[in-house]
Amino acid sequence: MDHPDDAPAAADTASAEHVPVLLDRVLALLAPALADRPAVAVDATLGLGGHAEALLAAHPQLTLVGLDRDQAALARSRDRLAPYAGRIHLVHAVYDRMPEVLDELGIGGVDGVLFDLGVSSMQLDVAARGFAYAQDAPLDMRMDQSSGITAEDVVNEYPVPQLARILREYGEERFALRIAQAIERERRRAPLRSTAQLAELVREAIPAATRRRGGHPAKRTFQALRIEVNGELDAVRGAVPAALDALTVGGRIVSLAYHSLEDRIVKHAFAALATDTTPPGLPVTLPGSGPQLKLLNRGAEPASAAEIDANARAASVKLRAAERIRAAV
């Protein structure tokens, strides 16, 4: 997927549309685990299939499992990846269902996993999906439009304290209570229905001095609502440990995250398995206590200036990668 949380206006998306973020870096990091053998990789966030297509082209013996909750994206990817139809399994599923999907496919372990978290370029660029504050649309924001609550449900039905908590925790919005109270006043008159209506309400609720810096005033509110509607953080919390469990020794995992909340979950999941659990004071590592993962970069790796120039949606990306070096006991 190609996306950061600060969704660009429609006029800004054409040049970046469908450009996979950090494609060369992702290919280089996964290549040692996939090259020159019958490997299996999972693209846990298939989106429009840009990363998947490049992986399949680079590794002729690769079998790829692609997951996505967005049926429109799956249909587009199925067309894009048609030349590789004999080597792909595309599944309508949220990525936290990875263990179940692999079990259904009879796959016991995988050699590579890619997470490209957040909202995809197609979801941002199709105004009717309601993700972008710069384009008027119904307040939907569902990645899977076949089920679940909408952003309209959240803003019109959640109590003010719950709404403020979501804006504060998921959007890191310091004016969360002011915005929630403004929403409450507005919805007493009439339900909020459109992204433009909500974006303007948020803009007016934030102090004028703050509005003049830091991007669009509604950016954090839209991020928070999207995360709530799609249960994104809970899905990441379940999916990353499951993906690590599925990795064979020598297998590699790459995560692309676009805000600190997702990146923090990935960081902690990687760190937990990259740590020697031998009790302090012992002179040697106990059997079964050594690290299971080797971290492949130091901290979160940003995009280069050249990458950002070529693809504005890479501006906020944080890449982490790891290799399994020991099987779980």
N, C-alpha and C positions, 0 to 999 in steps of 0.2 A: 504494500500500500504506500501511497505517496501523500504526505499530509502533515502539517503541524497543526497545533491547536489554534494558532492565530490565523484563521482562514482568510486567504486573500480575497479581494473583490473579484468579481467575474472577469473584469478587464485584465487582471493580473495573472490569471490562471492559464492562459493559452500556451505560453512558452513552457510552463512547468507541467502541463497536463500529462499524466501517465508516465512520467519520468521516474523510474525506481530510485529511491534515495540510497546513496552510498553503494551503488551496484558493484563497482569494481572492488571495493573493500570487502563487501559481503562475499563475493566470489573467491577472493584471495584467502579469506579466513576459513571458508568451508572446504576449499579444494583439497587440502591434505587428507581429509576424512572421506572424500567422495571419489577421488581420481582413480582411474584405471582399474576399476573393479565393480562388481554388481552391488552398488550401495543403495541405501534407502534414505531419503530425506523427507522431512515434513515441513512444508510451508504452512505455518499455523494461521497465517493471516493472508490468504491468497490475493485478495483484492483483484486488481486487473491483470495479474499474472506476469508482471514484468520481471521480478526476481526469479520466478519459477521458470519462465521461458529461457532466461540466460543460464540457469543451472542445468536444465535439460540439454541445451545446446552444447554446453561445455563438457558434459559427462555422458557419453553415449550409452553407458551401462546403468545409468541412474534410474531408479523408480521413485517417483515423487508423489507424496500424498498431500493434497491441497485442501485446507479447511477454510470455510468462510461462512459467516452467518447471513450474509447478504446474497439473496438468490439472484438478483440482477448482476452482481459482480461475478458470481459463479458462472452464469450463462455467458457473459462476455469472455471470461477466462477459458471456458470450454472451447469457444470458437478460436481464441488466440492459440491455445495449446493443442489444437486438433492434429498438427503434424506429429505430435508425440503421444497420440491417443493410447498406444499400446503400453506406455510406460507411466501413465498417470492414474490416480484415483482422486477424483474431486468430490468432496463431501460437504453437504449443507450442515454445518455444525459450528458452535462456538468452540474456541480452542481449548477450553477446559474439559471438553469431551474427548480429547486426544487419546487417552488410554482405551476408552470404549471403542473408538474408531479403529485403532490399531488392532485391538482384539478381534473386531468383526472382520478385518482384512487378513487375519492370521499372521500379523507381523509382530514378532516377539521383541525386537529391538531395532533402533534406527541409528544411522551414522551421522545424520545432520539434522538440525532444527533451526528454523528461522522464525523469529517473531518480529513483525513490523507493526507496532502497536498504534492504536488511535483510529482516527477517521480517515477514510480513503479519499483520493482525489476525486473519484466519481461521485462519492457522497457529498463532498463539498461543492462540486461544480454543477450538480443537478439541483437547481434552486428548490424544486418541489420537496426535496428531502428535509428541508428546514434546518440544516446544520449551520449555515453561514448567515451571520448577522448583517452582511452587506447586501443580501438579496431577500426580498420579501417573499414569504412562503408560509404555509401552515406550520404550526409548532408541532412537528413530528419528532425528528431526530432519532428514530429507530434505525439501527443498522439492519435489523431483520424486520421488514415491514409486514410480515405475516403474523406477528404476535407481539404481546407486551404493551406496557403503558407508553404513552407519548409525552413529549414535553408539555403539551397542552394540559394533560392530566396533572402533571406535577405542579405547574404554576397556578392552576385553578383549584386544586384540591388539597395540597399539603398544608398543614398548619404552619403559621409563621415561624415558630421555633425550629421545626424540622426543615423548612425551606432555607432558613438562615444557616443552619448547620451544614447543609449540602453545599451552599455557596461558599462557605468558609473553608470546609474541609476539602472539597473536590475542585473548587475554583481558586482557592487561596485568596479569596476576595475579602479585603479588610473592611469593606462597607456592606458586608453580607446582611446585617440586620436592617440597615436603612433600605436596601434593595427589597428585601422580603416584605418589609412594612409598606413600601410603595406598591408592590405587587398586590398586597392585601387590599389597599385602598382602591386600586383600580378595579380589581375583580369584584368588589362589592357593587360597583356600577354596572359592569358587564364583563363576561369572561374574556380573558386574553386569548386571541386566536392566531395572531400572526407574528412572525419573527421581527418584522419592522416595528410593530407596536411594542414588543418587548424590548428591543434594542433602544428605542427612544425613551421608554420608561426608565431603563437602567441608566442611560446617559443623564437624564434629569435628576436621578436620585443621588448621583455621585457629585461631590463638591467640584465646583468649576475649576479650581486650581489643579485638581487631580486629573480632570478630563483632558488637560492640555499636554499630558505626557503619558507614555507607556502604551501606545496603541489604542485601539478602539475601546471605549469604556465598557462595552458589553462582552468583551472577549472572555473574561473569567467566568461570567455568568453562563454563557453558552457552553463553555467547557464543562462546567459543573453539572448542568442539566443533561448534557450528552452522556456523561459518565454515569449519572443516576439512572437515566432511561435504559441504558444498555448494560448496567451492572458490570462495568468494565474492570474496576479494581478487584472485585471478588473473582472475576474470571481469570485475571492475571495471577492472583494469589494461588489459585488452584492449578493453573496451566503450567507455570514455570517449573515448580517442583516435579510435576508429572512428566514434563519433557525431559528433565534431568534424569529421572528414573528410567526413562526409555532409552537413553543414550548408551550405546555399547562402548567398551573401552576403546579409546582412539576417536570416538565420535565427538563432534563439535556443535556448539550452540551459539547463535548470534542473536542478539536482541537490539532492536532499534526502538527507542522510546522518545517521546516528544514533550514530556513534562515530568517534573520531579517525582510525582506520586507513583507513576508506573516504574520509572527508573529505580526508585528506592526499593520497590518490591523485588525487582530483578537483582539489584546489588546484594540485598540480604540473602536471597536464595542461592546466589553463586557463592557468596562468602561462607555460608554455612557448610558447604561441601568442599571448600578450598582450604579448610582449617584442619590442622592436626588436633585431634581430640584426646591425645595422650594426656593423662593428668600431669599438672605442673610438678616439676622436681624430679621426674624420672629421667634417667640418662639416655634412654633409647625410645624410639617410637614403638608403641605396643602394636602387635599384629591387629589389623583391622581398624587402626586408629589414625592412619595417615590420611592426608587429603585425598578426596575422590576427584577433585577438579583442579586443573591448572588454569589460572586466569591468563588470557591471551593479550590483554592490554591493561595498562595501569589507569584505574579509574574509568570514568565515562569518556569515551573518545568523541569529540565533536567533528562536524564536517569541516573540510578545508574551505578557505575563501574561494578557491576556484570552483569547488562543488556547489557552494551557495550561490555563486554568480550564475552557474549553469542551471540551478534548480533551487528557487527561493524556498521551497518547502523543506529543504534540508537545514534551514537556519537554526532550528531548535533541537535537532536530533542529538541523542546521546546513545552511542554504540557501546555495547559490552559483549565480550565473547569469552568462551571457556572451552576446554577440552577435558573429557573424562579420562582420567589416568588410572583409576582403580575402580573395580566393580564394588557395588554396595554389598555389605556382608549380609 
